[in-house]
Amino acid sequence: MRELKLRKQNLRYKSRHLEDKLNDHVQEAMHDFSGYVRKVAFETGLKIALNLFFRKRKHREKGEATTETTDGLK
């Protein structure tokens, strides 16, 4: 009887130990994934900002070019 109790305690300990290990791995994976998501979001935001900046600059340069040609006609 005592042997069964010891075995049951041992199995309970192993089970809790494995659960703790699994939780540690899950936490680590979530941390890595959230870091990846932050990185991708930053890169996407940067691409959008650069695209808007270059589009505005191109539009401004195009506007300056048309005013230069119209100034030359006067």
MOKAKA-V869731 format. One record per pair of residues at least 12 apart in sequence whose C-alpha atoms are under 8 Angstrom apart, sorted by the first residue. I is the first residue (numbers start at 0). GAP is how many residues later the second one is. Records with the same first field share a line. If there is no record, write none. Layout:
I = GAP, GAP
//
This chain:
none
//
